[in-house]
Amino acid sequence: RKDMEVALAKQIIVCSKLAADTYVDAGVPKEKVHVVPLGTDTARENTSSTALSGPARFLFVGRFGRHKGLDILLAACERLR
């Protein structure tokens, strides 16, 4: 199933160079695989409070489960409220 999904995908986004190398080593064209690291580079982002407007919004992408840290995100949202 995964091989079929990879074949059908126009682009494959992974979160590390190791993951990207794994796909390329398995025969996926290098130009089809893109690394988007987890987190944010705060040196490149405007983190001042004046940059924010409106309520904070969070996007969670992943399997719903404690091992992904979703419980921590939900606790943080509750504290913010």
Buried (B, 14 or more C-beta within 10 A) or exposed (E): EEEEEBEEEEEBEBEEEEBBBEBBEEEBEEEBBEBEEEEEEEEEEEEEEEEEEEEEEEEEEEEEEEEEEBEEEEEEEEEEE
